[in-house]
Amino acid sequence: MQNSLYLWPESKLNKEILINMTEEQLKQLIKQGESQTVEFKASTVLKKEICQAVSAFSNTAGGVILVGVSPKGEVLGVNIGKETVEDLANCIKRNTDPPIYPQIYIHKIEGKEIIEISVKEAEEKPVFYDGHAFQRAGRTSPRISASKIREMARQERKKLSWDERVCEDATLNDVDKQKIQWFLERRERIRNV
């Protein structure tokens, strides 16, 4: 039975799209406790801690933050108002650099609503929150050291930009000979090459 609502970002609270996680599957996830990829937050008031966890998951392998669940795994639920999810998503986007756009879902467990914030590993690292970068280490999200940030930046510089990447699926048949001829003639005329 499907019981979870996907609310952000595609639907922006206008549609309710069911996803496949059942209440039992969610209970099992909570029962396993916090881990390298799962974090619990008791309330949406803990925006600072939520954003730190988003930074940490973005800088490691991604993960899930369940809001409305105590650190001990007790389902507390959260009051979800008209703009709760949108405010949370905007807070994360505004306070992360580069901006992170997580997927946010609402689930119902034991008659209580909880919020799932699903964070992917970032393509561009490090991801900062409030001027600091965090990483996931077991069940914690410590700040990343300056040397680790420099190492991450070096790794980013090694990545190819879009126009430097090879199109693996391209063949010579994909090359437009007329455009190449046009370019070569123009280059010769304008740059004397």
MOWOSUL-V205370 format. One record per pair of residues at least 12 apart in sequence whose C-alpha atoms are under 7 Angstrom apart, sorted by the first residue. I is the first residue (numbers start at 1). J is the second residue. D is the distance in Angstrom with one decimal. If there is no record, write none. Layout:
i=<I/I>
j=<J/J>
d=<D/D>
//
This chain:
i=<1/2/2/2/2/2/3/3/3/3/3/4/4/4/4/4/4/4/5/5/5/5/5/5/6/6/6/6/6/7/7/8/8/8/9/23/30/31/33/34/35/35/36/36/36/36/37/37/37/38/38/38/39/39/39/40/40/40/40/40/40/41/41/41/41/41/41/42/42/42/42/42/43/43/43/44/51/51/52/52/53/54/55/55/55/55/55/55/56/56/56/56/57/57/57/57/58/58/58/58/58/59/59/59/59/59/59/59/60/60/60/61/62/62/62/63/63/63/64/64/64/64/65/65/65/66/66/66/66/67/67/67/68/68/77/77/77/78/78/95/95/96/96/96/97/97/97/98/102/102/102/103/103/103/104/104/104/105/124/125/125/126/126>
j=<22/18/19/20/21/22/18/22/23/107/108/18/19/21/105/106/107/108/17/18/19/105/106/107/18/19/104/105/106/104/105/103/104/105/103/109/73/73/73/139/138/139/136/137/138/139/62/63/64/63/64/65/64/65/66/65/66/67/69/70/71/66/67/68/69/70/71/67/68/69/70/76/67/68/78/67/92/129/129/134/141/119/127/128/129/133/134/135/134/135/136/141/119/121/135/136/119/120/121/122/127/121/122/125/126/127/134/135/121/135/136/121/119/120/121/118/119/120/116/117/118/119/116/117/118/114/115/116/117/114/115/116/114/115/112/113/114/113/114/129/130/127/128/129/127/128/129/127/117/118/119/117/118/119/116/117/118/117/156/152/156/149/152>
d=<6.1/6.4/6.3/5.4/6.4/5.5/6.6/5.9/6.8/6.8/7.0/5.6/5.7/6.5/7.0/5.9/4.5/6.7/5.6/5.0/6.4/5.7/5.1/6.2/6.2/6.6/6.6/4.5/6.4/6.2/5.6/5.8/5.2/6.9/6.3/5.9/5.8/6.5/6.1/5.7/5.7/4.7/6.3/6.4/4.5/5.5/6.5/4.2/6.1/5.7/4.9/5.9/6.3/4.7/6.3/5.7/4.9/6.0/5.5/6.1/5.4/6.1/4.7/6.1/5.7/5.9/6.6/5.7/4.6/4.9/4.6/6.9/5.7/5.3/6.4/6.5/5.8/6.5/6.2/6.5/6.3/6.5/5.5/6.0/6.2/6.4/5.5/6.9/4.4/3.8/5.0/5.8/6.4/6.3/6.5/6.0/6.5/5.9/4.3/4.8/6.5/6.2/6.3/6.2/5.9/6.1/7.0/5.5/6.0/6.0/6.1/4.9/5.3/4.3/4.3/6.1/5.3/6.6/6.6/5.6/4.6/6.1/5.7/5.0/6.6/6.8/5.7/4.7/6.4/5.7/5.0/6.4/4.9/6.7/4.8/4.9/5.1/5.8/5.8/5.7/6.4/6.5/5.5/4.7/5.5/5.0/6.5/5.8/6.3/5.6/5.1/5.9/5.1/6.8/5.6/4.6/6.2/6.6/6.9/6.4/6.8/6.6/6.4>
//
